[in-house]
């Protein structure tokens, strides 16, 4: 792959798309492929699941995210907008050492939690929707602190909402289902199909298919490299370069760092850290969780069980 072609690739955020489009070329084989990987690489490492110290650093960032979500959720009141909630999250995280992003914080209120009417990517960005009593909300953030990253989703409701309570109760099944199927070494595409089947049995709608790439998850790693820290609509520039590199490398090996139901996900779970985010909806209410799943060569486990939604589900089950 001549370097002059890479020089003409769209700058920064566009290069992730450029990498993915290049890998579909039929002539991308042999030494030119290896050269392309070297060109787009920024020496970013995927998580090493046999390194306890590294996993603990990821766990610390994930716990920081959930602390942020709980504290910001406690400040939400009628009239606050999604944009204001996101400003609060960004400020809170920056004050505690966050120095880069996989993506900047999102907040969705009311029927936007179910992505009602979402047709273009810009609709995911925080809006001037104001929170009202009885409205559900989702806070989603993916910060990087000293190279280590996490990506979480936190759901709640201002006051009471019976539909949200029902959906959140049903959501607990997905955490158990996904982990069990990964441990069985079912393909990512098969697991996606099984999640769809559970959604249908519960009478809900699949909302994660609305995400770009229809993903239910994606790989997470250590973010670094020569590019400057910055944000490109609304993803971190260095994260976009990383995912672009992995799209190339994994596609050449018949895999993808993006987890959906497509043919690129028709392979056993790839070892590493995966941010998993099942998202379901019903009658304009959406709920999700997102947390890190550790996949090894022959096993899998959630990086942390000391999380708000896990405690909430356990308390609800104990009270029933």
N, C-alpha and C positions, 0 to 999 in steps of 0.2 A: 504494500500500500504506500504509494509515494507520499512523502511528507508534505509536498506542495498541496495535496488534496486536503490534508488535515488543516493546513493553514487557512484554507478557504471555508472551513466549517464555521457555522454560526458561533459567535463568541459565548462564553460562559454557559448560561442555562441551556442554550440551544445545542451545545455539544453533546449533551446526554441523548437528545433525540437523534443527532447525527450518528452517534455510536450505534444506536439500535438499528437505524436504517442501513448502515453499512453492513451489519452482520447478516442481512438478508441477501447480500450479493452472492451469486453462485460461485464466483471466482475467489471467494475469501477462504482459501485453504493453504495448507503448508506454511512455509516460512513467512509469507506476507501476513498471515493471521497472527503469528507470534509477534511480528513487528508492530502490528496495529495495537495489540494489547500493551506493548511497551510504550507506545506513543501516548495512549490514553491513561496509563497507570499513573497514580500519584502516590504509590507506595502505601496505600491505606490497607490495613489488615482487617480481615473478617475476624470475628471473635474466636478465640481459641478455647474450646469447651473443656479442655484438660488443664486450663490454667486458672486455679482457684482465685488468685489475686486479681486477675483481669475480670473475672465474673463478678467479684465483689465490687469492683469499680462500677460496672454496669448496674449492679443492684443499688448502689448508692445513688446513682443518677435517677434511676426509676423511683426510688423512695422520695427523692427530692421533688420529682414531678407530682407524685401523689400528695405530698405535703402542700405543695403549691395549690393543687386543685382543691383540696379540702379548705385551705385558708381563704382562697379567693371565693369559693362557693359560699362560705359563711358571710361574705360581704355583699352578696347579691341581694338586691331589693327591687321592688317594682319600679320600673322606669329606667333601670340601667340598660345600656345597649350592648350588643355583642362586641362592638369595637371597644367600648370602655372596659369590658371584662378582659379582652385580649391585652389591652394596655396594662391592666393591673397584673396579669400573668407575666408579661414580658419584664415589667419593672421588678416584680418579686424575684424572678429567676436571675436577672442581671445582678441584683444586689447580693445574690448568693453564689456568684462565681461563674454563671453560664457565660460562655464566650463565643458560641457559634450555634447553628441550628441545623437539624435535618429539615424541619419546617418551623416557621413561627407559629405561635398559638392560634387556634381556632376556637370560636364559640358559636353554638347554634341554639336558638331559642324557639319554643313553640313548634309549629309544624315543620320548621327548618331542621329539627332533629331527625325528621323522617325524610329529609331531602325532597320535600314536596315541590314538584315543578322544576327541579334542578335538571338543566339540559346542557349547560356549558360550565367549564372549570371555574370561571370567575364567580359563580354563584356559591362556591364553598367559602369564599372569603368573608370575613366578618362584616356584618351589615349594621344598619341603624335600627334593626328590630329591637323593640323594647320588651323587657321581661315583665310579665304580668302574673298575678296570683294564680296558682294552679298550672302554670306553664312548666313543661319539662325543659331541661337544658343539657347540653353536652359541652364539656371543656376538653380540648385535645391539644397536646403540646409535645414537641420533640426537640428538646435542647441538647446541646453538646457542652460538656465541661471538661476541659483539659484533654480533649480527644475522645472521651467516652460519652456514649449517647444512650438515649432511651426514647420511646414513643408510647404515650399513654392516652387513653380515653377515659373520661370520668363523667358519669351521668347522674342527674338528680332532678328534683322537681321543687319549685317554690310553692310550698304549702302542700296540698293534697291533690292527687290525680290517680284515680283508680285504674285507668288504662296503663299508666306508667308503672304502677305497682305490679300489675299482672305481667306486663312485658319484662320487667326487671326480674321477677321470679322465674319466668321461663328462660331468661338469658343464662341462668346458672348452668343449665344443661349443656350449653355449648362448650364451656370450659372443660367439663369431664369428657364429652364426646371427642373433641379435637385431640386432647392429650392421648386418649386411648387409641385412636386411629393412627396417630403418629407413631406410637409405640409398636403398633402392629406392622409398621413399615408400609402402610397403604400409600399409594401415590398421592401427591398433593392434589391433583385433579380429582381423584376419587373422594378425598376428604371433603373437598369443596362440594361435590355432588351430595355427599351424606349430610352436610350442613344444610343444603337446600331442601333435602327430604325432611329434615327435622323442622325447618321453618314451615313447610307445607303442612306437616302434621299438627303443628301448633296453631295453624291458621293465620300466620303472620306474613310479612313481606320481607324479602331480602333487600336490605338497603346498602350493604357493602358493594353490591354490584354497580352502584352509582359512582363509586370512587374511580378515578382514572385507572384504566387497566382492569377494572372490575375486581380489584384485589381484596383478599381477606387477610393478607399478610405480606411482609417483605423482610429481607435480611437486614440486619443491623451490624455495624462494625465500628472500628476506631477511625475517627475522622481526622485527617491531617493533610499534609502535602504542601506543594509550593504555591497553590492559588491563594489569594488573599481571602480572609473571612469576609463574607458578605451574603446578602439575600437576593435571590432572583425569582421573585413572583411565585410563591412566597417561600421557596425552598432555599436552603443554604447552598451557596455556590460549590463548596467543596463536597457536599453530599451529592449534588447533581453529577459532579465529575466521577465520584465513586460509583454511583449506580450506573452511570454510563459505561464505565470500565467493566463492571460486573455483568451488565447486559451482554457485552461482547464476549467476555471470557466464558460465561455460563452457557450462552447460546451455542458456542462452539463445542461444548461438552454435552449438549442436549438438555440443558437445564435453564432455569431462570431465577434471578434473585427476587422476582415478583411471584406471588402465590395466588393463582386464580384457577379457573376451570378449563383453561385453554390447553392446547397440546404441549406447550412449553412447560406445563406443570405436570405432565404425565410421567413422573419419575418419583422414586422414593424420596422421603424427606432428606434434604441436604444438611449435613452437620453444620452447626453454627447457631447464632442467635437470630430468632425470628420475632418481629413485632406482629402479633396476631390480633385482629380486630373484627370479630363477628358483630354485625350491626343489623338489628331487626326493627320492623315498624308495624304499626296498626293504627288506622284512623287518625293519621296526622301526628302520631307520637312515635318517636324513635328512641331506642336505647342501644348502647354498645358498651363493651369493655375493650381495652387494648392494653396488652402487657407483653413482656418478653418471655419467649419459650426457648429453652435450651434443647437443641437436638444434637445427640452424639451419634456415633457410628451404629450403636445398637440399642439406644434408649432415648428417652426424652423426659423433661420435667419443667414445670414452671419455675422461672428464676426465683420467685418469691411468692409465698402464700400469705404473707402478712400485709394484705392489701385491703383497702376500704370495701370494695365490692365483695370480696371473699368473706369478710367479717359480716357484712350486711346480709348476705344470703344465709350464712350459718345462723345468725340471730333470728332471721325470719323462720327458718326451718325449725329451730328449737322452740319457737313460740307457737307453732302450728299444732 
